[in-house]
Amino acid sequence: MFPSPVIPEPGTLGLLALGLPGLGLLRRRRRAE
């Protein structure tokens, strides 16, 4: 993670936390099918 002077909002952190793994799952599912 890169240091930032401004703390991101909880919503942003939530989107990143759910979004990154979500993209990985979508890619795996597409490859499987």
N, CA, C and O atoms as a printed pandas DataFrame, in Angstrom:
     atom_number atom_name residue_name chain_id  residue_number  x_coord  y_coord  z_coord
0              1         N          MET        A               1    0.846   -1.196    0.000
1              2        CA          MET        A               1    0.000    0.000    0.000
2              3         C          MET        A               1    0.877    1.239    0.000
3              4         O          MET        A               1    1.933    1.254    0.631
4              5         N          PHE        A               2    0.446    2.281   -0.704
5              6        CA          PHE        A               2    1.231    3.505   -0.752
6              7         C          PHE        A               2    0.738    4.472    0.319
7              8         O          PHE        A               2   -0.467    4.600    0.534
8              9         N          PRO        A               3    1.670    5.156    0.995
9             10        CA          PRO        A               3    1.297    6.118    2.043
10            11         C          PRO        A               3    0.626    7.346    1.438
11            12         O          PRO        A               3    1.075    7.851    0.409
12            13         N          SER        A               4   -0.440    7.828    2.064
13            14        CA          SER        A               4   -1.130    9.010    1.551
14            15         C          SER        A               4   -1.444    9.952    2.705
15            16         O          SER        A               4   -1.825    9.501    3.785
16            17         N          PRO        A               5   -1.290   11.251    2.490
17            18        CA          PRO        A               5   -1.553   12.242    3.544
18            19         C          PRO        A               5   -3.027   12.271    3.928
19            20         O          PRO        A               5   -3.373   12.618    5.057
20            21         N          VAL        A               6   -3.893   11.905    2.986
21            22        CA          VAL        A               6   -5.327   11.932    3.268
22            23         C          VAL        A               6   -5.845   10.511    3.458
23            24         O          VAL        A               6   -5.573    9.629    2.643
24            25         N          ILE        A               7   -6.593   10.294    4.540
25            26        CA          ILE        A               7   -7.136    8.959    4.798
26            27         C          ILE        A               7   -8.392    8.755    3.954
27            28         O          ILE        A               7   -9.332    9.542    4.060
28            29         N          PRO        A               8   -8.428    7.713    3.116
29            30        CA          PRO        A               8   -9.595    7.438    2.274
30            31         C          PRO        A               8  -10.819    7.091    3.108
31            32         O          PRO        A               8  -10.697    6.634    4.245
32            33         N          GLU        A               9  -11.998    7.309    2.539
33            34        CA          GLU        A               9  -13.230    7.030    3.277
34            35         C          GLU        A               9  -13.427    5.523    3.421
35            36         O          GLU        A               9  -12.921    4.751    2.607
36            37         N          PRO        A              10  -14.159    5.102    4.452
37            38        CA          PRO        A              10  -14.439    3.674    4.670
38            39         C          PRO        A              10  -15.078    3.044    3.437
39            40         O          PRO        A              10  -14.813    1.884    3.121
40            41         N          GLY        A              11  -15.910    3.801    2.749
41            42        CA          GLY        A              11  -16.570    3.278    1.554
42            43         C          GLY        A              11  -15.553    2.912    0.491
43            44         O          GLY        A              11  -15.654    1.866   -0.150
44            45         N          THR        A              12  -14.560    3.796    0.307
45            46        CA          THR        A              12  -13.522    3.533   -0.696
46            47         C          THR        A              12  -12.742    2.284   -0.340
47            48         O          THR        A              12  -12.472    1.444   -1.199
48            49         N          LEU        A              13  -12.377    2.162    0.935
49            50        CA          LEU        A              13  -11.628    0.978    1.384
50            51         C          LEU        A              13  -12.464   -0.272    1.168
51            52         O          LEU        A              13  -11.940   -1.309    0.761
52            53         N          GLY        A              14  -13.758   -0.178    1.437
53            54        CA          GLY        A              14  -14.646   -1.330    1.276
54            55         C          GLY        A              14  -14.720   -1.754   -0.179
55            56         O          GLY        A              14  -14.677   -2.943   -0.494
56            57         N          LEU        A              15  -14.833   -0.756   -1.076
57            58        CA          LEU        A              15  -14.921   -1.082   -2.507
58            59         C          LEU        A              15  -13.645   -1.771   -2.975
59            60         O          LEU        A              15  -13.693   -2.737   -3.737
60            61         N          LEU        A              16  -12.499   -1.261   -2.509
61            62        CA          LEU        A              16  -11.225   -1.864   -2.908
62            63         C          LEU        A              16  -11.106   -3.267   -2.342
63            64         O          LEU        A              16  -10.678   -4.189   -3.037
64            65         N          ALA        A              17  -11.483   -3.429   -1.081
65            66        CA          ALA        A              17  -11.355   -4.735   -0.416
66            67         C          ALA        A              17  -12.239   -5.776   -1.104
67            68         O          ALA        A              17  -11.847   -6.934   -1.256
68            69         N          LEU        A              18  -13.447   -5.347   -1.522
69            70        CA          LEU        A              18  -14.367   -6.297   -2.166
70            71         C          LEU        A              18  -14.104   -6.380   -3.666
71            72         O          LEU        A              18  -14.300   -7.430   -4.279
72            73         N          GLY        A              19  -13.668   -5.288   -4.247
73            74        CA          GLY        A              19  -13.477   -5.226   -5.697
74            75         C          GLY        A              19  -12.294   -6.040   -6.188
75            76         O          GLY        A              19  -12.407   -6.768   -7.174
76            77         N          LEU        A              20  -11.147   -5.922   -5.502
77            78        CA          LEU        A              20   -9.952   -6.638   -5.964
78            79         C          LEU        A              20  -10.166   -8.146   -5.989
79            80         O          LEU        A              20   -9.923   -8.766   -7.025
80            81         N          PRO        A              21  -10.610   -8.765   -4.896
81            82        CA          PRO        A              21  -10.876  -10.210   -4.907
82            83         C          PRO        A              21  -11.999  -10.551   -5.889
83            84         O          PRO        A              21  -11.978  -11.612   -6.512
84            85         N          GLY        A              22  -12.969   -9.662   -6.026
85            86        CA          GLY        A              22  -14.093   -9.903   -6.932
86            87         C          GLY        A              22  -13.617  -10.042   -8.371
87            88         O          GLY        A              22  -14.068  -10.925   -9.100
88            89         N          LEU        A              23  -12.693   -9.154   -8.780
89            90        CA          LEU        A              23  -12.169   -9.233  -10.143
90            91         C          LEU        A              23  -11.439  -10.549  -10.353
91            92         O          LEU        A              23  -11.550  -11.166  -11.412
92            93         N          GLY        A              24  -10.692  -10.978   -9.340
93            94        CA          GLY        A              24   -9.953  -12.241   -9.443
94            95         C          GLY        A              24  -10.905  -13.410   -9.619
95            96         O          GLY        A              24  -10.653  -14.311  -10.419
96            97         N          LEU        A              25  -12.013  -13.393   -8.862
97            98        CA          LEU        A              25  -12.984  -14.489   -8.960
98            99         C          LEU        A              25  -13.634  -14.494  -10.336
99           100         O          LEU        A              25  -13.842  -15.554  -10.926
100          101         N          LEU        A              26  -13.954  -13.304  -10.849
101          102        CA          LEU        A              26  -14.595  -13.228  -12.165
102          103         C          LEU        A              26  -13.666  -13.785  -13.236
103          104         O          LEU        A              26  -14.102  -14.500  -14.138
104          105         N          ARG        A              27  -12.382  -13.454  -13.131
105          106        CA          ARG        A              27  -11.423  -13.931  -14.129
106          107         C          ARG        A              27  -11.323  -15.446  -14.069
107          108         O          ARG        A              27  -11.274  -16.115  -15.100
108          109         N          ARG        A              28  -11.292  -15.987  -12.844
109          110        CA          ARG        A              28  -11.167  -17.442  -12.700
110          111         C          ARG        A              28  -12.411  -18.132  -13.251
111          112         O          ARG        A              28  -12.316  -19.164  -13.915
112          113         N          ARG        A              29  -13.577  -17.554  -12.970
113          114        CA          ARG        A              29  -14.824  -18.165  -13.442
114          115         C          ARG        A              29  -14.880  -18.143  -14.961
115          116         O          ARG        A              29  -15.300  -19.121  -15.581
116          117         N          ARG        A              30  -14.461  -17.038  -15.566
117          118        CA          ARG        A              30  -14.496  -16.930  -17.026
118          119         C          ARG        A              30  -13.550  -17.952  -17.649
119          120         O          ARG        A              30  -13.875  -18.554  -18.672
120          121         N          ARG        A              31  -12.384  -18.149  -17.039
121          122        CA          ARG        A              31  -11.416  -19.109  -17.578
122          123         C          ARG        A              31  -11.967  -20.522  -17.436
123          124         O          ARG        A              31  -11.802  -21.350  -18.333
124          125         N          ALA        A              32  -12.621  -20.800  -16.307
125          126        CA          ALA        A              32  -13.165  -22.141  -16.063
126          127         C          ALA        A              32  -14.235  -22.461  -17.108
127          128         O          ALA        A              32  -14.287  -23.572  -17.636
128          129         N          GLU        A              33  -15.083  -21.478  -17.400
129          130        CA          GLU        A              33  -16.135  -21.702  -18.386
130          131         C          GLU        A              33  -15.557  -21.591  -19.800
131          132         O          GLU        A              33  -16.286  -21.748  -20.779
